[in-house]
Amino acid sequence: MPQLDTSTWFITIMSMILTLFIMFQLKISKHLYPLNPEPKSMAMLKQSNPWEKKWTKIYSPLSLPQQ
């Protein structure tokens, strides 16, 4: 049974890693990122919900007094 020739594996693996690195760099470089992102103010995001204005309590059937 012949031996498996592994002499070219190192250069093959290294070239694959280099190729993947270059491809990912090219892929990432095509994205357009905002230059100066501004934080959103929380005052504008505040929504008034009707249940925030009044107190509500949910009674579970087991906590009700026995009849």
Sine and cosine of phi, psi and omega as CSV:
sin_phi,cos_phi,sin_psi,cos_psi,sin_omega,cos_omega
0.00,0.00,0.81,-0.58,-0.08,-1.00
-0.96,0.28,0.46,-0.89,0.03,-1.00
-0.98,0.21,0.51,-0.86,0.03,-1.00
-0.99,0.17,0.81,-0.59,-0.03,-1.00
-0.99,0.14,0.93,-0.36,-0.03,-1.00
-0.95,-0.30,0.26,0.97,-0.07,-1.00
-0.94,0.35,-0.42,0.91,-0.03,-1.00
-0.99,-0.14,-0.01,1.00,-0.06,-1.00
-0.91,0.42,-0.64,0.77,-0.06,-1.00
-0.88,0.48,-0.76,0.65,-0.03,-1.00
-0.93,0.38,-0.54,0.84,0.03,-1.00
-0.92,0.40,-0.73,0.68,-0.02,-1.00
-0.92,0.40,-0.68,0.73,0.00,-1.00
-0.90,0.43,-0.62,0.78,0.02,-1.00
-0.94,0.34,-0.57,0.82,0.06,-1.00
-0.91,0.41,-0.67,0.74,0.01,-1.00
-0.90,0.43,-0.69,0.72,0.02,-1.00
-0.89,0.46,-0.67,0.74,0.02,-1.00
-0.90,0.44,-0.69,0.72,0.04,-1.00
-0.89,0.46,-0.66,0.76,0.02,-1.00
-0.88,0.48,-0.71,0.70,0.00,-1.00
-0.91,0.42,-0.66,0.75,0.00,-1.00
-0.90,0.44,-0.68,0.73,0.03,-1.00
-0.92,0.39,-0.60,0.80,0.05,-1.00
-0.90,0.44,-0.66,0.75,0.02,-1.00
-0.92,0.39,-0.62,0.78,0.00,-1.00
-0.92,0.40,-0.68,0.73,-0.02,-1.00
-0.94,0.35,-0.58,0.82,-0.07,-1.00
-0.94,0.34,-0.26,0.96,0.01,-1.00
-0.99,0.12,-0.21,0.98,0.02,-1.00
-0.97,0.25,0.60,-0.80,0.06,-1.00
-0.98,-0.21,0.91,-0.42,0.00,-1.00
-0.98,-0.18,0.54,-0.84,0.05,-1.00
-0.91,0.40,0.64,-0.77,-0.07,-1.00
-0.96,0.29,-0.69,0.72,-0.04,-1.00
-0.69,-0.72,1.00,0.04,-0.02,-1.00
-0.93,0.37,0.73,-0.69,0.00,-1.00
-0.99,-0.15,0.68,-0.73,0.06,-1.00
-0.94,0.33,0.63,-0.78,0.03,-1.00
-0.98,0.20,0.65,-0.76,0.02,-1.00
-0.98,0.19,0.64,-0.77,-0.03,-1.00
-0.97,0.25,-0.35,0.94,0.00,-1.00
-0.92,0.40,-0.58,0.81,0.00,-1.00
-0.97,0.26,-0.47,0.88,-0.05,-1.00
-0.99,0.10,-0.16,0.99,-0.04,-1.00
-0.94,0.35,0.82,-0.57,0.03,-1.00
-0.91,-0.42,0.63,-0.78,0.04,-1.00
-1.00,-0.08,0.85,-0.53,0.03,-1.00
-0.96,-0.27,0.57,-0.82,-0.03,-1.00
-0.90,0.44,-0.45,0.89,-0.03,-1.00
-0.99,0.15,-0.13,0.99,0.07,-1.00
-0.99,0.14,-0.32,0.95,-0.08,-1.00
-1.00,0.10,-0.38,0.93,-0.06,-1.00
-0.75,-0.66,0.36,-0.93,0.00,-1.00
-1.00,0.08,0.78,-0.63,0.07,-1.00
-0.82,-0.57,0.57,-0.82,0.02,-1.00
-0.71,-0.70,0.72,-0.69,0.00,-1.00
-0.97,-0.24,0.84,-0.55,0.01,-1.00
-1.00,-0.09,0.80,-0.60,0.09,-1.00
-0.99,0.11,0.49,-0.87,-0.06,-1.00
-0.88,0.48,-0.47,0.88,-0.02,-1.00
-0.97,0.23,-0.36,0.93,-0.02,-1.00
-1.00,0.01,-0.13,0.99,0.01,-1.00
-0.96,0.29,0.49,-0.87,0.02,-1.00
-0.92,0.40,0.49,-0.87,0.01,-1.00
-0.94,0.35,0.58,-0.81,-0.02,-1.00
-0.96,-0.28,0.00,0.00,0.00,0.00
